[in-house]
Amino acid sequence: MQRQSAFQWIQAALVGGLCLQLGATSATAAGFSIPESSALGTALANAVVANPEETGAFSYNPSAMGFHDRTSVSLGALFIEPNFSVDTTTGHHESGGADWVAAPLFQAAFRAHDRWRIGLGISAPMGLETRWKTGTFPKLTGESPTTVAPGVTLSLPLGAHPTSSRLEIIAVTPTLAYKVNEDFSIAAGLNYYRTDSAQFDSQLSRMTGNGDGWGWNLSALYRQGALSFGGAYYSASTAKLKGHYTPLNSALIALETVQPGSGLRPAQAVKLDLELPWHLQLGVRYELSERLAVEFDWTRTGWSRFQQLTIKSRSTGETLLSDNNQWENSNAYRLGLTYDLLPRTQLRFGYAFDKTGQNKNHFSARAPDNDRHLFSLGLGQELEQDWRFEVGYMYVKFKDHDYRGNRIYTPVQDLATGVNGTDALDGDYEANAHLLALEITKTF
């Protein structure tokens, strides 16, 4: 009986390493949503859902296409430089992610009829890359001799130290807008989400995978003189991921030779349903003068869908582990200002306060998130022959997080359940990001 209990504990530890990695997926998607889908939106801190004037609003509120009588195609890129660091008892540690990452910006609006418009957008609504070196979190660093069977002792790791994390989600959004009258437009569409090259590694194991999912969207925009109201709802979605898991710790791999058939294979195929949140954005815009306009938006995001992740074997369908995340719905408040400096030149400024959806009792070092302030500015310049160039810059400052876990991490008991929310991740976290959007538009 003692031998059986020991092997059950080791198996739980192996599966627990996988759970920690995949559980970070929800933290990644929740803590690092990327709503910037146009240069206009980037410059205005994403306060554009009630803007009937600019083509850069189409990706936020597809019904805005009904206020434009011409076909347009916009192409650009969003460049992001995230910076994460933590001070622990072992010193100052920087997350060694990529210096800059790029995401696509594409939006086309086709005039199919006097009242009908067809839209197609491509963007990257979620993503993250963090890399922590082994030794960053001292309670998770090192090994301990453990007796797993009579006469058999293995050196097992103290914890699943998070190392590399990467998630990229590309969204393709076809939409159809209907112009009810000169001052009112509605739209509906589909959202296709593709996840490629997902990676969630620890010192215990490596997991890579990909998958996709579908959702839908509804939007409306109403204008009454100098005042306009807009709203857009993007549904939740379930991305079905398939991946491969490989243990990296030699002691865990060697366990198969101790008890053949124990189920601890050197590698196995896994699957899980990754729940992507819904979001609702409502806004009001007012033209203070012919040159100056201001907009205020409120965004509600359904992070509470990240309550649980269930990991299953692709070969047997058996549930390996069910992980509880306890994310919470959150709000963002956005303010944007446009000023027509010249007849063909527009200046743009924005500010937003974005609340985190991460529950501090389930804090994850893979996505060290917190409430954040967003400051932005940009320029729109009309060129010859119906071309327009736009640029937007945003600085994101996360509130410093002096994190102290709500419970003490114990290697033997917690190796299987993960380290999130424990004092193993204690530290002073800082984060910021720079975003630069470049976009060019042709109107036909």
C-alpha positions in Angstrom: 0.0 0.0 0.0 2.9 2.4 0.8 4.4 1.7 -2.6 1.1 2.4 -4.4 0.6 5.7 -2.6 4.2 6.8 -3.6 3.6 6.1 -7.2 0.2 7.8 -7.2 1.9 10.9 -5.7 4.6 10.9 -8.5 1.9 10.5 -11.2 0.0 13.5 -9.7 3.2 15.5 -9.7 3.7 14.8 -13.4 0.2 15.7 -14.3 0.4 18.7 -12.0 3.3 20.1 -14.0 1.1 19.9 -17.1 -1.7 21.6 -15.3 0.4 24.5 -14.3 1.5 25.1 -17.8 -1.9 24.9 -19.3 -3.5 26.8 -16.5 -1.2 29.7 -17.4 -3.0 29.8 -20.8 -6.0 31.4 -19.2 -3.8 33.7 -17.2 -2.1 34.7 -20.4 -5.3 35.4 -22.3 -6.9 37.2 -19.3 -3.9 39.3 -18.3 -2.8 40.2 -21.7 -5.7 41.0 -24.0 -4.6 43.1 -26.9 -7.6 45.2 -28.0 -5.5 47.5 -30.2 -6.7 46.6 -33.7 -6.0 49.8 -35.7 -3.6 52.8 -35.6 -6.6 55.0 -34.7 -7.6 52.8 -31.8 -4.0 52.7 -30.5 -3.8 56.5 -30.6 -7.1 56.9 -28.8 -6.6 54.3 -26.1 -9.2 52.2 -27.9 -12.0 54.8 -27.3 -13.5 54.6 -30.8 -16.6 52.4 -30.6 -18.8 55.5 -31.2 -16.8 57.1 -34.0 -18.7 57.3 -37.3 -16.0 59.3 -39.1 -12.8 57.2 -39.3 -12.2 53.9 -41.0 -10.0 52.9 -38.1 -13.2 52.4 -36.1 -14.4 49.5 -38.2 -12.4 46.9 -36.4 -14.0 48.0 -33.1 -17.5 48.6 -34.3 -18.3 47.1 -37.7 -21.6 49.0 -38.0 -19.5 52.2 -38.5 -19.0 50.9 -42.1 -22.6 52.1 -42.7 -21.5 55.7 -42.4 -19.0 55.4 -45.3 -20.1 55.3 -48.9 -16.8 54.1 -50.4 -14.8 50.9 -50.3 -11.6 51.0 -48.2 -8.7 48.7 -47.5 -6.3 49.3 -44.5 -3.0 47.4 -43.9 -0.5 47.8 -41.2 1.2 46.3 -38.1 1.2 46.6 -34.4 4.6 46.4 -32.7 4.7 45.5 -29.0 7.6 45.6 -26.5 6.6 44.1 -23.2 8.8 44.4 -20.1 8.4 42.3 -16.9 10.7 42.1 -13.9 10.6 40.7 -10.4 12.7 41.2 -7.2 12.9 38.1 -5.1 15.2 37.0 -2.3 17.7 35.9 -5.0 17.9 39.4 -6.6 16.5 41.3 -9.6 15.2 39.2 -12.5 14.1 40.3 -16.0 11.8 38.3 -18.1 13.8 37.5 -21.2 11.0 37.6 -23.8 11.4 39.0 -27.3 12.4 42.6 -27.5 9.6 43.4 -30.0 6.8 41.3 -31.3 4.6 42.1 -34.3 0.9 41.6 -34.9 -1.1 42.1 -38.1 -3.6 45.0 -38.7 -5.9 44.5 -41.6 -9.4 45.8 -42.3 -11.4 46.0 -45.5 -14.9 47.4 -46.0 -16.6 46.8 -49.4 -19.6 48.8 -50.5 -22.0 46.0 -51.8 -25.1 48.2 -52.1 -26.5 51.6 -51.0 -27.3 50.1 -47.7 -25.1 47.0 -47.4 -21.3 46.8 -46.5 -19.1 43.7 -46.2 -16.2 43.8 -43.9 -13.2 41.6 -43.2 -10.7 42.2 -40.3 -7.5 40.4 -39.2 -5.8 41.2 -35.8 -4.2 39.6 -32.8 -6.5 40.1 -29.8 -4.5 38.1 -27.3 -0.9 37.2 -26.7 2.0 37.0 -24.3 5.7 36.0 -24.1 7.6 35.7 -20.8 10.7 33.8 -19.9 12.0 33.3 -16.3 15.3 31.7 -15.7 15.6 28.8 -13.2 16.5 30.3 -9.9 14.2 33.3 -10.1 11.8 31.8 -7.5 14.0 30.2 -4.8 11.3 28.0 -3.2 10.9 26.2 -6.6 14.6 25.8 -7.3 16.5 22.6 -6.4 15.7 18.9 -5.8 15.0 16.7 -2.8 15.7 12.9 -2.4 12.3 11.1 -2.2 11.6 7.4 -1.6 9.1 6.3 -4.3 9.4 2.5 -3.6 11.1 0.2 -1.2 14.8 0.7 -1.9 14.2 3.2 -4.7 15.0 6.9 -4.0 14.8 9.6 -6.7 15.9 13.2 -6.6 12.6 15.1 -7.4 12.3 18.8 -8.1 10.9 21.1 -5.4 8.4 22.6 -7.7 7.2 23.4 -11.3 9.4 26.5 -11.8 7.8 28.4 -14.7 10.2 29.1 -17.6 9.0 29.9 -21.1 5.4 30.9 -21.9 4.1 32.0 -25.3 0.6 32.4 -26.7 -0.5 34.0 -30.0 -4.1 34.2 -31.1 -5.0 35.5 -34.5 -8.6 36.6 -35.2 -10.3 36.7 -38.6 -13.6 38.6 -38.5 -16.0 38.7 -41.5 -18.9 41.1 -40.9 -22.0 42.5 -42.6 -23.3 46.0 -42.0 -26.7 47.4 -42.8 -27.4 51.1 -43.1 -30.9 51.6 -41.7 -30.8 55.4 -42.5 -28.4 58.2 -42.6 -27.9 58.2 -38.8 -28.3 54.6 -37.8 -26.4 51.4 -38.8 -26.2 47.9 -37.4 -23.9 45.0 -38.1 -23.3 41.3 -37.4 -20.4 38.9 -38.0 -18.3 35.9 -37.1 -15.1 35.6 -35.2 -12.6 32.9 -36.0 -9.7 32.5 -33.6 -6.5 30.6 -34.4 -3.9 29.7 -31.8 -0.5 28.5 -33.1 2.8 27.7 -31.4 1.4 27.9 -27.9 4.2 27.0 -25.5 4.0 26.6 -21.7 7.2 25.2 -20.2 8.5 24.6 -16.7 11.6 22.9 -15.3 9.5 19.8 -15.1 8.0 19.6 -18.5 7.3 21.1 -21.9 4.0 21.6 -23.7 3.3 22.9 -27.2 0.0 23.0 -29.0 -2.4 24.7 -31.4 -6.1 24.9 -32.1 -9.0 27.1 -33.1 -12.5 28.3 -32.2 -15.5 30.4 -33.4 -17.6 33.2 -32.0 -19.9 36.0 -33.3 -20.3 39.7 -32.9 -23.1 42.3 -33.0 -22.8 46.1 -33.1 -24.7 49.3 -33.7 -24.0 53.0 -34.1 -26.4 56.0 -33.9 -25.7 59.6 -34.7 -27.8 62.6 -33.7 -26.1 65.8 -34.8 -22.9 66.3 -32.9 -23.6 63.4 -30.6 -23.1 59.7 -31.5 -23.6 56.5 -29.5 -21.9 53.1 -30.3 -21.8 49.6 -28.9 -20.2 46.3 -29.9 -20.5 42.9 -28.4 -18.0 40.1 -29.2 -19.1 36.7 -27.9 -17.2 34.2 -25.9 -15.5 31.4 -27.7 -14.0 27.9 -27.0 -10.7 27.2 -28.7 -10.1 23.5 -28.8 -6.4 22.9 -28.4 -4.4 19.8 -29.2 -0.9 19.5 -27.9 2.1 17.4 -26.9 3.5 17.1 -23.5 7.1 16.0 -22.7 8.5 15.6 -19.2 12.0 17.1 -18.8 13.0 15.8 -15.4 15.1 12.6 -15.7 13.9 11.2 -12.4 10.3 11.3 -13.5 11.1 9.7 -16.8 13.1 7.0 -15.0 10.0 6.1 -12.9 8.7 4.1 -15.9 11.6 1.7 -15.4 10.8 1.3 -11.7 7.2 0.2 -12.4 6.5 -0.6 -16.1 3.1 0.3 -17.2 2.6 3.0 -14.5 1.4 5.3 -17.3 4.2 7.8 -17.0 5.2 7.8 -20.7 8.1 10.0 -21.8 5.6 12.0 -23.9 1.8 12.0 -24.4 -0.8 13.8 -26.5 -3.3 16.0 -24.6 -6.3 18.2 -25.4 -8.2 20.9 -23.6 -10.9 23.5 -24.2 -9.5 27.0 -23.9 -12.3 29.4 -22.9 -11.9 32.9 -24.5 -13.8 35.7 -22.9 -16.7 37.8 -24.3 -16.4 41.6 -24.2 -18.9 44.5 -24.5 -17.9 48.0 -25.3 -20.2 51.0 -25.1 -19.3 54.6 -26.0 -20.5 58.1 -26.5 -18.8 60.7 -28.7 -19.4 64.5 -28.9 -18.1 66.9 -31.5 -17.3 70.0 -29.4 -16.5 72.0 -32.6 -15.8 71.3 -36.3 -12.2 70.4 -35.3 -12.4 68.9 -31.8 -14.2 65.8 -30.7 -14.1 63.7 -27.5 -15.2 60.1 -26.8 -15.7 58.1 -23.6 -16.0 54.3 -23.7 -16.7 51.6 -21.1 -15.5 48.0 -21.7 -16.7 45.0 -19.8 -14.7 41.7 -20.3 -15.9 38.3 -19.3 -12.8 36.8 -17.8 -15.0 34.8 -15.4 -15.2 32.1 -18.1 -11.7 31.1 -16.9 -13.1 29.2 -13.9 -11.7 25.8 -14.9 -9.5 24.1 -17.4 -9.9 20.4 -18.0 -7.0 18.5 -19.4 -7.6 15.2 -21.1 -5.6 12.4 -22.8 -6.2 12.4 -26.6 -5.8 8.6 -26.7 -8.2 7.6 -23.9 -10.3 10.7 -23.3 -9.5 10.3 -19.6 -9.5 13.5 -17.5 -6.0 14.0 -16.2 -6.7 17.0 -14.1 -9.2 19.8 -13.7 -7.7 23.2 -12.7 -9.5 26.0 -11.0 -8.5 29.6 -12.1 -11.1 31.8 -10.5 -10.8 34.8 -12.9 -13.2 37.7 -12.5 -15.0 40.0 -15.0 -13.3 43.4 -15.2 -13.9 46.9 -16.5 -11.9 49.4 -18.6 -12.6 53.1 -18.9 -11.3 54.9 -22.0 -11.1 58.5 -23.1 -10.1 59.7 -26.6 -9.6 63.1 -28.1 -9.2 64.1 -31.8 -8.2 67.5 -33.1 -8.1 68.5 -36.8 -4.9 70.5 -36.8 -5.1 71.1 -40.6 -7.8 70.1 -43.1 -5.9 66.9 -43.9 -4.1 66.3 -40.6 -5.6 65.0 -37.4 -4.0 64.8 -33.9 -5.1 62.1 -31.5 -4.7 61.6 -27.8 -6.0 59.0 -25.4 -6.0 57.6 -21.8 -7.5 54.5 -20.3 -7.6 52.7 -16.9 -7.8 49.0 -17.3 -8.7 46.7 -14.4 -7.1 43.3 -14.2 -9.3 40.1 -14.2 -6.7 38.1 -12.3 -7.6 37.0 -8.8 -4.7 37.6 -6.4 -5.4 34.3 -4.7 -4.5 32.6 -8.0 -1.6 34.9 -9.0 0.6 33.4 -11.8 4.2 34.4 -12.5 3.6 33.5 -16.2 1.3 36.5 -16.4 2.2 38.9 -13.6 -0.8 41.1 -14.3 -2.2 44.1 -12.4 -4.4 47.2 -13.0 -2.8 49.4 -15.6 -2.8 53.0 -17.0 -2.6 53.5 -20.8 -1.4 56.8 -22.3 -1.5 57.2 -26.1 -1.1 59.7 -29.0 -1.0 59.6 -32.8 -1.5 61.2 -36.1 -3.7 60.7 -39.2 -2.5 62.2 -42.4 -4.5 62.2 -45.7 -2.2 61.9 -48.8 -2.7 62.3 -52.5 -5.0 59.9 -54.6 -7.2 58.8 -51.6 -4.3 57.4 -49.6 -4.1 58.0 -45.8 -1.2 57.2 -43.4 -1.8 56.7 -39.6 0.4 56.2 -36.7 -0.4 55.5 -33.0 1.8 55.1 -30.0 0.8 53.8 -26.5 2.6 53.4 -23.3 1.2 51.0 -20.8 2.2 51.2 -17.1 1.2 48.4 -14.8 0.7 49.2 -11.2 3.6 47.8 -9.2 2.6 44.6 -7.4 4.3 43.7 -4.1 2.9 40.1 -4.1 2.8 37.9 -1.1 1.1 34.5 -1.4 -2.0 33.8 0.7 -0.7 30.3 1.6 2.6 28.6 2.2 4.0 26.5 -0.6 4.9 22.9 0.5 6.8 20.9 -2.2 5.4 17.5 -1.5 1.7 18.5 -1.2 1.7 21.3 -3.8 3.8 19.8 -6.6 0.7 18.3 -8.0 -1.6 21.2 -7.5 0.6 24.0 -8.8 2.3 27.1 -7.3 -0.2 29.8 -8.3 -1.3 31.9 -5.3 1.4 30.6 -3.0 4.4 32.3 -1.3 6.7 30.4 -3.8 6.0 33.4 -6.2 6.6 36.1 -3.6 8.3 39.2 -5.1 8.0 42.8 -6.2 6.7 42.7 -9.8 6.9 45.6 -12.3 5.7 45.7 -15.9 5.3 48.1 -18.7 4.9 48.0 -22.5 5.4 50.1 -25.5 3.0 49.8 -28.6 3.5 51.3 -32.0 0.9 51.0 -34.8 1.5 51.9 -38.4 -1.2 51.7 -41.0 -1.9 52.9 -44.5 -5.4 53.1 -46.1 -6.6 53.3 -49.7 -10.1 54.5 -50.4 -11.8 53.6 -53.8 
